[in-house]
Amino acid sequence: MAPAAFLAAVTLAVVCVRVFWPPHAAPKVEHAQRQHAKAPQGPRFYRVHPGDTLARIAARTKTPIARLQRLNPHAQPTALFIGERLRLR
């Protein structure tokens, strides 16, 4: 009987905290950390998947096709190979 009473008390406490704890009372630490964290500025790459085209890769990565062609002169838009690495920036 004691374990059941303990579980009921813990469940009631958790429910009360979740219901009555105001959501705005939690500190906004996560948002502040995201502001300071910046993406690395080094080169970024994309690995070609089956069915990918240069236009589809450009749309998926939000990189202009002209930039993809300039950064990857070896890549032919009509003959991309599965597993090939393309530079994005």
PyMOL Python script that loads the backbone (N, CA, C, O; Angstrom):
from pymol import cmd

cmd.read_pdbstr("""\
ATOM      1  N   MET A   1       0.816  -1.184   0.000  1.00  0.00           N
ATOM      2  CA  MET A   1       0.000   0.000   0.000  1.00  0.00           C
ATOM      3  C   MET A   1       0.869   1.260   0.000  1.00  0.00           C
ATOM      4  O   MET A   1       0.515   2.262  -0.623  1.00  0.00           O
ATOM      5  N   ALA A   2       1.991   1.208   0.691  1.00  0.00           N
ATOM      6  CA  ALA A   2       2.867   2.377   0.770  1.00  0.00           C
ATOM      7  C   ALA A   2       3.434   2.769  -0.603  1.00  0.00           C
ATOM      8  O   ALA A   2       3.467   3.960  -0.909  1.00  0.00           O
ATOM      9  N   PRO A   3       3.885   1.818  -1.447  1.00  0.00           N
ATOM     10  CA  PRO A   3       4.393   2.223  -2.767  1.00  0.00           C
ATOM     11  C   PRO A   3       3.319   2.883  -3.636  1.00  0.00           C
ATOM     12  O   PRO A   3       3.616   3.820  -4.377  1.00  0.00           O
ATOM     13  N   ALA A   4       2.102   2.414  -3.552  1.00  0.00           N
ATOM     14  CA  ALA A   4       1.015   3.003  -4.328  1.00  0.00           C
ATOM     15  C   ALA A   4       0.725   4.423  -3.852  1.00  0.00           C
ATOM     16  O   ALA A   4       0.486   5.315  -4.665  1.00  0.00           O
ATOM     17  N   ALA A   5       0.747   4.631  -2.541  1.00  0.00           N
ATOM     18  CA  ALA A   5       0.507   5.967  -1.996  1.00  0.00           C
ATOM     19  C   ALA A   5       1.639   6.913  -2.394  1.00  0.00           C
ATOM     20  O   ALA A   5       1.394   8.078  -2.707  1.00  0.00           O
ATOM     21  N   PHE A   6       2.873   6.416  -2.383  1.00  0.00           N
ATOM     22  CA  PHE A   6       4.016   7.234  -2.782  1.00  0.00           C
ATOM     23  C   PHE A   6       3.896   7.640  -4.252  1.00  0.00           C
ATOM     24  O   PHE A   6       4.096   8.807  -4.589  1.00  0.00           O
ATOM     25  N   LEU A   7       3.575   6.691  -5.122  1.00  0.00           N
ATOM     26  CA  LEU A   7       3.434   6.996  -6.542  1.00  0.00           C
ATOM     27  C   LEU A   7       2.296   7.986  -6.787  1.00  0.00           C
ATOM     28  O   LEU A   7       2.416   8.871  -7.634  1.00  0.00           O
ATOM     29  N   ALA A   8       1.209   7.842  -6.061  1.00  0.00           N
ATOM     30  CA  ALA A   8       0.094   8.773  -6.206  1.00  0.00           C
ATOM     31  C   ALA A   8       0.506  10.177  -5.766  1.00  0.00           C
ATOM     32  O   ALA A   8       0.136  11.156  -6.414  1.00  0.00           O
ATOM     33  N   ALA A   9       1.257  10.288  -4.689  1.00  0.00           N
ATOM     34  CA  ALA A   9       1.693  11.597  -4.200  1.00  0.00           C
ATOM     35  C   ALA A   9       2.661  12.252  -5.187  1.00  0.00           C
ATOM     36  O   ALA A   9       2.562  13.451  -5.448  1.00  0.00           O
ATOM     37  N   VAL A  10       3.581  11.484  -5.728  1.00  0.00           N
ATOM     38  CA  VAL A  10       4.540  12.031  -6.687  1.00  0.00           C
ATOM     39  C   VAL A  10       3.816  12.472  -7.956  1.00  0.00           C
ATOM     40  O   VAL A  10       4.102  13.544  -8.489  1.00  0.00           O
ATOM     41  N   THR A  11       2.891  11.664  -8.438  1.00  0.00           N
ATOM     42  CA  THR A  11       2.122  12.017  -9.631  1.00  0.00           C
ATOM     43  C   THR A  11       1.328  13.292  -9.406  1.00  0.00           C
ATOM     44  O   THR A  11       1.293  14.159 -10.279  1.00  0.00           O
ATOM     45  N   LEU A  12       0.693  13.417  -8.256  1.00  0.00           N
ATOM     46  CA  LEU A  12      -0.073  14.613  -7.926  1.00  0.00           C
ATOM     47  C   LEU A  12       0.841  15.836  -7.863  1.00  0.00           C
ATOM     48  O   LEU A  12       0.472  16.910  -8.340  1.00  0.00           O
ATOM     49  N   ALA A  13       2.016  15.683  -7.286  1.00  0.00           N
ATOM     50  CA  ALA A  13       2.956  16.802  -7.198  1.00  0.00           C
ATOM     51  C   ALA A  13       3.415  17.244  -8.586  1.00  0.00           C
ATOM     52  O   ALA A  13       3.502  18.442  -8.857  1.00  0.00           O
ATOM     53  N   VAL A  14       3.705  16.297  -9.454  1.00  0.00           N
ATOM     54  CA  VAL A  14       4.149  16.634 -10.806  1.00  0.00           C
ATOM     55  C   VAL A  14       3.039  17.351 -11.566  1.00  0.00           C
ATOM     56  O   VAL A  14       3.292  18.341 -12.253  1.00  0.00           O
ATOM     57  N   VAL A  15       1.818  16.855 -11.446  1.00  0.00           N
ATOM     58  CA  VAL A  15       0.687  17.482 -12.135  1.00  0.00           C
ATOM     59  C   VAL A  15       0.478  18.900 -11.621  1.00  0.00           C
ATOM     60  O   VAL A  15       0.256  19.814 -12.415  1.00  0.00           O
ATOM     61  N   CYS A  16       0.544  19.098 -10.323  1.00  0.00           N
ATOM     62  CA  CYS A  16       0.373  20.436  -9.751  1.00  0.00           C
ATOM     63  C   CYS A  16       1.449  21.395 -10.232  1.00  0.00           C
ATOM     64  O   CYS A  16       1.154  22.544 -10.563  1.00  0.00           O
ATOM     65  N   VAL A  17       2.673  20.941 -10.271  1.00  0.00           N
ATOM     66  CA  VAL A  17       3.766  21.800 -10.730  1.00  0.00           C
ATOM     67  C   VAL A  17       3.558  22.154 -12.199  1.00  0.00           C
ATOM     68  O   VAL A  17       3.741  23.310 -12.581  1.00  0.00           O
ATOM     69  N   ARG A  18       3.179  21.184 -13.028  1.00  0.00           N
ATOM     70  CA  ARG A  18       2.990  21.432 -14.458  1.00  0.00           C
ATOM     71  C   ARG A  18       1.823  22.379 -14.715  1.00  0.00           C
ATOM     72  O   ARG A  18       1.874  23.193 -15.637  1.00  0.00           O
ATOM     73  N   VAL A  19       0.766  22.276 -13.896  1.00  0.00           N
ATOM     74  CA  VAL A  19      -0.427  23.095 -14.126  1.00  0.00           C
ATOM     75  C   VAL A  19      -0.240  24.505 -13.580  1.00  0.00           C
ATOM     76  O   VAL A  19      -0.614  25.473 -14.242  1.00  0.00           O
ATOM     77  N   PHE A  20       0.324  24.636 -12.402  1.00  0.00           N
ATOM     78  CA  PHE A  20       0.364  25.936 -11.744  1.00  0.00           C
ATOM     79  C   PHE A  20       1.671  26.697 -11.947  1.00  0.00           C
ATOM     80  O   PHE A  20       1.753  27.866 -11.572  1.00  0.00           O
ATOM     81  N   TRP A  21       2.664  26.090 -12.512  1.00  0.00           N
ATOM     82  CA  TRP A  21       3.934  26.783 -12.751  1.00  0.00           C
ATOM     83  C   TRP A  21       3.780  27.620 -14.012  1.00  0.00           C
ATOM     84  O   TRP A  21       3.523  27.072 -15.084  1.00  0.00           O
ATOM     85  N   PRO A  22       3.932  28.936 -13.908  1.00  0.00           N
ATOM     86  CA  PRO A  22       3.744  29.773 -15.094  1.00  0.00           C
ATOM     87  C   PRO A  22       4.863  29.540 -16.112  1.00  0.00           C
ATOM     88  O   PRO A  22       6.034  29.495 -15.734  1.00  0.00           O
ATOM     89  N   PRO A  23       4.523  29.390 -17.390  1.00  0.00           N
ATOM     90  CA  PRO A  23       5.540  29.101 -18.398  1.00  0.00           C
ATOM     91  C   PRO A  23       6.524  30.245 -18.586  1.00  0.00           C
ATOM     92  O   PRO A  23       7.666  30.006 -18.981  1.00  0.00           O
ATOM     93  N   HIS A  24       6.115  31.481 -18.315  1.00  0.00           N
ATOM     94  CA  HIS A  24       7.023  32.615 -18.498  1.00  0.00           C
ATOM     95  C   HIS A  24       8.007  32.763 -17.350  1.00  0.00           C
ATOM     96  O   HIS A  24       8.908  33.600 -17.420  1.00  0.00           O
ATOM     97  N   ALA A  25       7.857  31.969 -16.293  1.00  0.00           N
ATOM     98  CA  ALA A  25       8.762  32.063 -15.150  1.00  0.00           C
ATOM     99  C   ALA A  25      10.096  31.372 -15.415  1.00  0.00           C
ATOM    100  O   ALA A  25      11.079  31.635 -14.722  1.00  0.00           O
ATOM    101  N   ALA A  26      10.135  30.491 -16.413  1.00  0.00           N
ATOM    102  CA  ALA A  26      11.385  29.791 -16.716  1.00  0.00           C
ATOM    103  C   ALA A  26      12.360  30.772 -17.365  1.00  0.00           C
ATOM    104  O   ALA A  26      11.949  31.578 -18.200  1.00  0.00           O
ATOM    105  N   PRO A  27      13.629  30.722 -17.002  1.00  0.00           N
ATOM    106  CA  PRO A  27      14.599  31.638 -17.596  1.00  0.00           C
ATOM    107  C   PRO A  27      14.790  31.336 -19.087  1.00  0.00           C
ATOM    108  O   PRO A  27      14.683  30.186 -19.513  1.00  0.00           O
ATOM    109  N   LYS A  28      15.069  32.357 -19.856  1.00  0.00           N
ATOM    110  CA  LYS A  28      15.228  32.240 -21.300  1.00  0.00           C
ATOM    111  C   LYS A  28      16.695  32.013 -21.663  1.00  0.00           C
ATOM    112  O   LYS A  28      17.248  32.713 -22.511  1.00  0.00           O
ATOM    113  N   VAL A  29      17.306  31.051 -21.028  1.00  0.00           N
ATOM    114  CA  VAL A  29      18.725  30.774 -21.240  1.00  0.00           C
ATOM    115  C   VAL A  29      18.959  30.200 -22.631  1.00  0.00           C
ATOM    116  O   VAL A  29      19.940  30.551 -23.287  1.00  0.00           O
ATOM    117  N   GLU A  30      18.073  29.323 -23.089  1.00  0.00           N
ATOM    118  CA  GLU A  30      18.252  28.670 -24.371  1.00  0.00           C
ATOM    119  C   GLU A  30      18.314  29.679 -25.502  1.00  0.00           C
ATOM    120  O   GLU A  30      19.164  29.566 -26.384  1.00  0.00           O
ATOM    121  N   HIS A  31      17.425  30.664 -25.489  1.00  0.00           N
ATOM    122  CA  HIS A  31      17.381  31.666 -26.548  1.00  0.00           C
ATOM    123  C   HIS A  31      18.660  32.501 -26.557  1.00  0.00           C
ATOM    124  O   HIS A  31      19.197  32.810 -27.621  1.00  0.00           O
ATOM    125  N   ALA A  32      19.139  32.860 -25.380  1.00  0.00           N
ATOM    126  CA  ALA A  32      20.355  33.658 -25.307  1.00  0.00           C
ATOM    127  C   ALA A  32      21.553  32.869 -25.824  1.00  0.00           C
ATOM    128  O   ALA A  32      22.438  33.444 -26.457  1.00  0.00           O
ATOM    129  N   GLN A  33      21.597  31.581 -25.569  1.00  0.00           N
ATOM    130  CA  GLN A  33      22.705  30.772 -26.051  1.00  0.00           C
ATOM    131  C   GLN A  33      22.656  30.633 -27.564  1.00  0.00           C
ATOM    132  O   GLN A  33      23.704  30.617 -28.211  1.00  0.00           O
ATOM    133  N   ARG A  34      21.463  30.532 -28.144  1.00  0.00           N
ATOM    134  CA  ARG A  34      21.344  30.401 -29.589  1.00  0.00           C
ATOM    135  C   ARG A  34      21.802  31.659 -30.298  1.00  0.00           C
ATOM    136  O   ARG A  34      22.335  31.575 -31.404  1.00  0.00           O
ATOM    137  N   GLN A  35      21.610  32.829 -29.693  1.00  0.00           N
ATOM    138  CA  GLN A  35      22.024  34.074 -30.320  1.00  0.00           C
ATOM    139  C   GLN A  35      23.539  34.131 -30.467  1.00  0.00           C
ATOM    140  O   GLN A  35      24.043  34.633 -31.472  1.00  0.00           O
ATOM    141  N   HIS A  36      24.261  33.632 -29.492  1.00  0.00           N
ATOM    142  CA  HIS A  36      25.714  33.738 -29.506  1.00  0.00           C
ATOM    143  C   HIS A  36      26.381  32.630 -30.298  1.00  0.00           C
ATOM    144  O   HIS A  36      27.521  32.780 -30.739  1.00  0.00           O
ATOM    145  N   ALA A  37      25.689  31.529 -30.481  1.00  0.00           N
ATOM    146  CA  ALA A  37      26.268  30.420 -31.231  1.00  0.00           C
ATOM    147  C   ALA A  37      26.159  30.724 -32.719  1.00  0.00           C
ATOM    148  O   ALA A  37      25.063  30.940 -33.235  1.00  0.00           O
ATOM    149  N   LYS A  38      27.297  30.740 -33.405  1.00  0.00           N
ATOM    150  CA  LYS A  38      27.308  31.023 -34.834  1.00  0.00           C
ATOM    151  C   LYS A  38      27.778  29.793 -35.577  1.00  0.00           C
ATOM    152  O   LYS A  38      28.568  29.000 -35.066  1.00  0.00           O
ATOM    153  N   ALA A  39      27.280  29.647 -36.789  1.00  0.00           N
ATOM    154  CA  ALA A  39      27.691  28.527 -37.633  1.00  0.00           C
ATOM    155  C   ALA A  39      29.140  28.738 -38.052  1.00  0.00           C
ATOM    156  O   ALA A  39      29.561  29.874 -38.271  1.00  0.00           O
ATOM    157  N   PRO A  40      29.895  27.676 -38.165  1.00  0.00           N
ATOM    158  CA  PRO A  40      31.279  27.817 -38.599  1.00  0.00           C
ATOM    159  C   PRO A  40      31.334  28.393 -40.008  1.00  0.00           C
ATOM    160  O   PRO A  40      30.483  28.092 -40.845  1.00  0.00           O
ATOM    161  N   GLN A  41      32.333  29.215 -40.261  1.00  0.00           N
ATOM    162  CA  GLN A  41      32.449  29.894 -41.537  1.00  0.00           C
ATOM    163  C   GLN A  41      33.296  29.133 -42.543  1.00  0.00           C
ATOM    164  O   GLN A  41      33.522  29.633 -43.645  1.00  0.00           O
ATOM    165  N   GLY A  42      33.765  27.955 -42.207  1.00  0.00           N
ATOM    166  CA  GLY A  42      34.575  27.158 -43.109  1.00  0.00           C
ATOM    167  C   GLY A  42      33.742  26.559 -44.224  1.00  0.00           C
ATOM    168  O   GLY A  42      32.537  26.803 -44.298  1.00  0.00           O
ATOM    169  N   PRO A  43      34.366  25.782 -45.088  1.00  0.00           N
ATOM    170  CA  PRO A  43      33.625  25.172 -46.188  1.00  0.00           C
ATOM    171  C   PRO A  43      32.565  24.200 -45.693  1.00  0.00           C
ATOM    172  O   PRO A  43      32.741  23.524 -44.680  1.00  0.00           O
ATOM    173  N   ARG A  44      31.473  24.146 -46.424  1.00  0.00           N
ATOM    174  CA  ARG A  44      30.383  23.216 -46.144  1.00  0.00           C
ATOM    175  C   ARG A  44      30.214  22.324 -47.352  1.00  0.00           C
ATOM    176  O   ARG A  44      30.386  22.782 -48.482  1.00  0.00           O
ATOM    177  N   PHE A  45      29.883  21.069 -47.148  1.00  0.00           N
ATOM    178  CA  PHE A  45      29.786  20.119 -48.242  1.00  0.00           C
ATOM    179  C   PHE A  45      28.428  19.443 -48.247  1.00  0.00           C
ATOM    180  O   PHE A  45      27.731  19.407 -47.233  1.00  0.00           O
ATOM    181  N   TYR A  46      28.061  18.903 -49.413  1.00  0.00           N
ATOM    182  CA  TYR A  46      26.826  18.140 -49.584  1.00  0.00           C
ATOM    183  C   TYR A  46      27.185  16.845 -50.286  1.00  0.00           C
ATOM    184  O   TYR A  46      27.923  16.854 -51.272  1.00  0.00           O
ATOM    185  N   ARG A  47      26.670  15.736 -49.788  1.00  0.00           N
ATOM    186  CA  ARG A  47      26.901  14.433 -50.408  1.00  0.00           C
ATOM    187  C   ARG A  47      25.721  14.123 -51.321  1.00  0.00           C
ATOM    188  O   ARG A  47      24.571  14.155 -50.883  1.00  0.00           O
ATOM    189  N   VAL A  48      26.001  13.823 -52.590  1.00  0.00           N
ATOM    190  CA  VAL A  48      24.972  13.581 -53.597  1.00  0.00           C
ATOM    191  C   VAL A  48      24.229  12.277 -53.292  1.00  0.00           C
ATOM    192  O   VAL A  48      24.845  11.249 -53.011  1.00  0.00           O
ATOM    193  N   HIS A  49      22.895  12.339 -53.351  1.00  0.00           N
ATOM    194  CA  HIS A  49      22.018  11.192 -53.111  1.00  0.00           C
ATOM    195  C   HIS A  49      21.393  10.753 -54.428  1.00  0.00           C
ATOM    196  O   HIS A  49      21.401  11.517 -55.393  1.00  0.00           O
ATOM    197  N   PRO A  50      20.851   9.538 -54.490  1.00  0.00           N
ATOM    198  CA  PRO A  50      20.194   9.094 -55.723  1.00  0.00           C
ATOM    199  C   PRO A  50      19.057  10.036 -56.112  1.00  0.00           C
ATOM    200  O   PRO A  50      18.241  10.420 -55.275  1.00  0.00           O
ATOM    201  N   GLY A  51      19.014  10.402 -57.385  1.00  0.00           N
ATOM    202  CA  GLY A  51      17.966  11.278 -57.891  1.00  0.00           C
ATOM    203  C   GLY A  51      18.265  12.753 -57.763  1.00  0.00           C
ATOM    204  O   GLY A  51      17.472  13.576 -58.220  1.00  0.00           O
ATOM    205  N   ASP A  52      19.381  13.118 -57.156  1.00  0.00           N
ATOM    206  CA  ASP A  52      19.732  14.525 -57.006  1.00  0.00           C
ATOM    207  C   ASP A  52      20.131  15.134 -58.341  1.00  0.00           C
ATOM    208  O   ASP A  52      20.776  14.490 -59.168  1.00  0.00           O
ATOM    209  N   THR A  53      19.739  16.373 -58.533  1.00  0.00           N
ATOM    210  CA  THR A  53      20.203  17.178 -59.652  1.00  0.00           C
ATOM    211  C   THR A  53      20.824  18.431 -59.067  1.00  0.00           C
ATOM    212  O   THR A  53      20.652  18.724 -57.883  1.00  0.00           O
ATOM    213  N   LEU A  54      21.543  19.167 -59.894  1.00  0.00           N
ATOM    214  CA  LEU A  54      22.173  20.384 -59.392  1.00  0.00           C
ATOM    215  C   LEU A  54      21.101  21.378 -58.934  1.00  0.00           C
ATOM    216  O   LEU A  54      21.285  22.070 -57.932  1.00  0.00           O
ATOM    217  N   ALA A  55      19.996  21.448 -59.657  1.00  0.00           N
ATOM    218  CA  ALA A  55      18.914  22.363 -59.279  1.00  0.00           C
ATOM    219  C   ALA A  55      18.276  21.939 -57.958  1.00  0.00           C
ATOM    220  O   ALA A  55      17.958  22.790 -57.128  1.00  0.00           O
ATOM    221  N   ARG A  56      18.086  20.642 -57.754  1.00  0.00           N
ATOM    222  CA  ARG A  56      17.483  20.151 -56.514  1.00  0.00           C
ATOM    223  C   ARG A  56      18.415  20.402 -55.328  1.00  0.00           C
ATOM    224  O   ARG A  56      17.963  20.782 -54.247  1.00  0.00           O
ATOM    225  N   ILE A  57      19.715  20.190 -55.534  1.00  0.00           N
ATOM    226  CA  ILE A  57      20.692  20.452 -54.472  1.00  0.00           C
ATOM    227  C   ILE A  57      20.715  21.931 -54.136  1.00  0.00           C
ATOM    228  O   ILE A  57      20.776  22.302 -52.964  1.00  0.00           O
ATOM    229  N   ALA A  58      20.665  22.785 -55.163  1.00  0.00           N
ATOM    230  CA  ALA A  58      20.665  24.233 -54.941  1.00  0.00           C
ATOM    231  C   ALA A  58      19.437  24.653 -54.135  1.00  0.00           C
ATOM    232  O   ALA A  58      19.543  25.467 -53.218  1.00  0.00           O
ATOM    233  N   ALA A  59      18.283  24.104 -54.474  1.00  0.00           N
ATOM    234  CA  ALA A  59      17.061  24.455 -53.747  1.00  0.00           C
ATOM    235  C   ALA A  59      17.105  23.932 -52.312  1.00  0.00           C
ATOM    236  O   ALA A  59      16.706  24.634 -51.383  1.00  0.00           O
ATOM    237  N   ARG A  60      17.584  22.710 -52.129  1.00  0.00           N
ATOM    238  CA  ARG A  60      17.622  22.095 -50.801  1.00  0.00           C
ATOM    239  C   ARG A  60      18.592  22.811 -49.867  1.00  0.00           C
ATOM    240  O   ARG A  60      18.323  22.947 -48.673  1.00  0.00           O
ATOM    241  N   THR A  61      19.718  23.269 -50.408  1.00  0.00           N
ATOM    242  CA  THR A  61      20.737  23.898 -49.567  1.00  0.00           C
ATOM    243  C   THR A  61      20.687  25.421 -49.606  1.00  0.00           C
ATOM    244  O   THR A  61      21.484  26.093 -48.952  1.00  0.00           O
ATOM    245  N   LYS A  62      19.733  25.967 -50.389  1.00  0.00           N
ATOM    246  CA  LYS A  62      19.596  27.428 -50.538  1.00  0.00           C
ATOM    247  C   LYS A  62      20.901  28.052 -51.014  1.00  0.00           C
ATOM    248  O   LYS A  62      21.323  29.097 -50.519  1.00  0.00           O
ATOM    249  N   THR A  63      21.527  27.401 -51.973  1.00  0.00           N
ATOM    250  CA  THR A  63      22.768  27.879 -52.583  1.00  0.00           C
ATOM    251  C   THR A  63      22.500  28.066 -54.072  1.00  0.00           C
ATOM    252  O   THR A  63      21.987  27.148 -54.714  1.00  0.00           O
ATOM    253  N   PRO A  64      22.830  29.226 -54.643  1.00  0.00           N
ATOM    254  CA  PRO A  64      22.580  29.437 -56.067  1.00  0.00           C
ATOM    255  C   PRO A  64      23.345  28.426 -56.936  1.00  0.00           C
ATOM    256  O   PRO A  64      24.449  28.002 -56.595  1.00  0.00           O
ATOM    257  N   ILE A  65      22.733  28.053 -58.060  1.00  0.00           N
ATOM    258  CA  ILE A  65      23.365  27.090 -58.970  1.00  0.00           C
ATOM    259  C   ILE A  65      24.699  27.622 -59.468  1.00  0.00           C
ATOM    260  O   ILE A  65      25.658  26.862 -59.601  1.00  0.00           O
ATOM    261  N   ALA A  66      24.771  28.918 -59.744  1.00  0.00           N
ATOM    262  CA  ALA A  66      26.025  29.509 -60.237  1.00  0.00           C
ATOM    263  C   ALA A  66      27.151  29.328 -59.220  1.00  0.00           C
ATOM    264  O   ALA A  66      28.293  29.066 -59.596  1.00  0.00           O
ATOM    265  N   ARG A  67      26.834  29.467 -57.946  1.00  0.00           N
ATOM    266  CA  ARG A  67      27.857  29.282 -56.905  1.00  0.00           C
ATOM    267  C   ARG A  67      28.298  27.821 -56.838  1.00  0.00           C
ATOM    268  O   ARG A  67      29.486  27.533 -56.696  1.00  0.00           O
ATOM    269  N   LEU A  68      27.334  26.899 -56.942  1.00  0.00           N
ATOM    270  CA  LEU A  68      27.688  25.476 -56.941  1.00  0.00           C
ATOM    271  C   LEU A  68      28.622  25.149 -58.103  1.00  0.00           C
ATOM    272  O   LEU A  68      29.589  24.406 -57.934  1.00  0.00           O
ATOM    273  N   GLN A  69      28.338  25.698 -59.278  1.00  0.00           N
ATOM    274  CA  GLN A  69      29.183  25.434 -60.440  1.00  0.00           C
ATOM    275  C   GLN A  69      30.563  26.063 -60.276  1.00  0.00           C
ATOM    276  O   GLN A  69      31.565  25.474 -60.681  1.00  0.00           O
ATOM    277  N   ARG A  70      30.622  27.260 -59.685  1.00  0.00           N
ATOM    278  CA  ARG A  70      31.902  27.938 -59.490  1.00  0.00           C
ATOM    279  C   ARG A  70      32.769  27.202 -58.460  1.00  0.00           C
ATOM    280  O   ARG A  70      33.982  27.091 -58.638  1.00  0.00           O
ATOM    281  N   LEU A  71      32.150  26.698 -57.383  1.00  0.00           N
ATOM    282  CA  LEU A  71      32.902  26.011 -56.336  1.00  0.00           C
ATOM    283  C   LEU A  71      33.252  24.570 -56.706  1.00  0.00           C
ATOM    284  O   LEU A  71      34.159  23.980 -56.120  1.00  0.00           O
ATOM    285  N   ASN A  72      32.533  24.005 -57.675  1.00  0.00           N
ATOM    286  CA  ASN A  72      32.733  22.608 -58.062  1.00  0.00           C
ATOM    287  C   ASN A  72      32.923  22.505 -59.571  1.00  0.00           C
ATOM    288  O   ASN A  72      32.053  21.971 -60.260  1.00  0.00           O
ATOM    289  N   PRO A  73      34.051  23.008 -60.108  1.00  0.00           N
ATOM    290  CA  PRO A  73      34.233  22.973 -61.559  1.00  0.00           C
ATOM    291  C   PRO A  73      34.336  21.554 -62.112  1.00  0.00           C
ATOM    292  O   PRO A  73      34.075  21.336 -63.295  1.00  0.00           O
ATOM    293  N   HIS A  74      34.711  20.588 -61.273  1.00  0.00           N
ATOM    294  CA  HIS A  74      34.823  19.195 -61.713  1.00  0.00           C
ATOM    295  C   HIS A  74      33.465  18.524 -61.879  1.00  0.00           C
ATOM    296  O   HIS A  74      33.346  17.545 -62.616  1.00  0.00           O
ATOM    297  N   ALA A  75      32.445  19.037 -61.205  1.00  0.00           N
ATOM    298  CA  ALA A  75      31.118  18.411 -61.237  1.00  0.00           C
ATOM    299  C   ALA A  75      30.380  18.833 -62.504  1.00  0.00           C
ATOM    300  O   ALA A  75      30.272  20.018 -62.820  1.00  0.00           O
ATOM    301  N   GLN A  76      29.878  17.833 -63.216  1.00  0.00           N
ATOM    302  CA  GLN A  76      29.092  18.108 -64.415  1.00  0.00           C
ATOM    303  C   GLN A  76      27.620  18.058 -64.031  1.00  0.00           C
ATOM    304  O   GLN A  76      27.181  17.074 -63.435  1.00  0.00           O
ATOM    305  N   PRO A  77      26.840  19.095 -64.356  1.00  0.00           N
ATOM    306  CA  PRO A  77      25.438  19.129 -63.951  1.00  0.00           C
ATOM    307  C   PRO A  77      24.617  17.965 -64.489  1.00  0.00           C
ATOM    308  O   PRO A  77      23.607  17.594 -63.891  1.00  0.00           O
ATOM    309  N   THR A  78      25.037  17.387 -65.610  1.00  0.00           N
ATOM    310  CA  THR A  78      24.283  16.281 -66.193  1.00  0.00           C
ATOM    311  C   THR A  78      24.783  14.927 -65.742  1.00  0.00           C
ATOM    312  O   THR A  78      24.172  13.911 -66.071  1.00  0.00           O
ATOM    313  N   ALA A  79      25.880  14.880 -64.997  1.00  0.00           N
ATOM    314  CA  ALA A  79      26.448  13.594 -64.577  1.00  0.00           C
ATOM    315  C   ALA A  79      26.967  13.685 -63.146  1.00  0.00           C
ATOM    316  O   ALA A  79      28.176  13.685 -62.914  1.00  0.00           O
ATOM    317  N   LEU A  80      26.038  13.764 -62.186  1.00  0.00           N
ATOM    318  CA  LEU A  80      26.425  13.731 -60.777  1.00  0.00           C
ATOM    319  C   LEU A  80      26.474  12.281 -60.326  1.00  0.00           C
ATOM    320  O   LEU A  80      25.630  11.473 -60.717  1.00  0.00           O
ATOM    321  N   PHE A  81      27.448  11.957 -59.516  1.00  0.00           N
ATOM    322  CA  PHE A  81      27.617  10.587 -59.051  1.00  0.00           C
ATOM    323  C   PHE A  81      27.176  10.461 -57.600  1.00  0.00           C
ATOM    324  O   PHE A  81      27.479  11.325 -56.777  1.00  0.00           O
ATOM    325  N   ILE A  82      26.468   9.396 -57.289  1.00  0.00           N
ATOM    326  CA  ILE A  82      26.011   9.145 -55.921  1.00  0.00           C
ATOM    327  C   ILE A  82      27.221   9.055 -55.006  1.00  0.00           C
ATOM    328  O   ILE A  82      28.176   8.334 -55.294  1.00  0.00           O
ATOM    329  N   GLY A  83      27.174   9.783 -53.914  1.00  0.00           N
ATOM    330  CA  GLY A  83      28.275   9.793 -52.954  1.00  0.00           C
ATOM    331  C   GLY A  83      29.289  10.900 -53.207  1.00  0.00           C
ATOM    332  O   GLY A  83      30.161  11.142 -52.373  1.00  0.00           O
ATOM    333  N   GLU A  84      29.187  11.566 -54.336  1.00  0.00           N
ATOM    334  CA  GLU A  84      30.122  12.649 -54.665  1.00  0.00           C
ATOM    335  C   GLU A  84      29.905  13.797 -53.688  1.00  0.00           C
ATOM    336  O   GLU A  84      28.771  14.102 -53.321  1.00  0.00           O
ATOM    337  N   ARG A  85      30.993  14.430 -53.270  1.00  0.00           N
ATOM    338  CA  ARG A  85      30.912  15.569 -52.351  1.00  0.00           C
ATOM    339  C   ARG A  85      30.971  16.853 -53.141  1.00  0.00           C
ATOM    340  O   ARG A  85      31.888  17.064 -53.935  1.00  0.00           O
ATOM    341  N   LEU A  86      29.984  17.719 -52.922  1.00  0.00           N
ATOM    342  CA  LEU A  86      29.960  19.026 -53.564  1.00  0.00           C
ATOM    343  C   LEU A  86      30.175  20.088 -52.507  1.00  0.00           C
ATOM    344  O   LEU A  86      29.598  20.025 -51.421  1.00  0.00           O
ATOM    345  N   ARG A  87      30.996  21.052 -52.825  1.00  0.00           N
ATOM    346  CA  ARG A  87      31.272  22.156 -51.897  1.00  0.00           C
ATOM    347  C   ARG A  87      30.148  23.163 -52.029  1.00  0.00           C
ATOM    348  O   ARG A  87      29.738  23.501 -53.140  1.00  0.00           O
ATOM    349  N   LEU A  88      29.640  23.653 -50.882  1.00  0.00           N
ATOM    350  CA  LEU A  88      28.541  24.621 -50.878  1.00  0.00           C
ATOM    351  C   LEU A  88      28.994  26.048 -50.633  1.00  0.00           C
ATOM    352  O   LEU A  88      28.340  26.990 -51.080  1.00  0.00           O
ATOM    353  N   ARG A  89      30.088  26.220 -49.939  1.00  0.00           N
ATOM    354  CA  ARG A  89      30.639  27.578 -49.725  1.00  0.00           C
ATOM    355  C   ARG A  89      32.121  27.511 -49.551  1.00  0.00           C
ATOM    356  O   ARG A  89      32.768  28.541 -49.361  1.00  0.00           O
TER     357      ARG A  89
END
""", "prot")
cmd.dss("prot")
cmd.show_as("cartoon", "prot")
cmd.util.cbc("prot")
cmd.orient("prot")
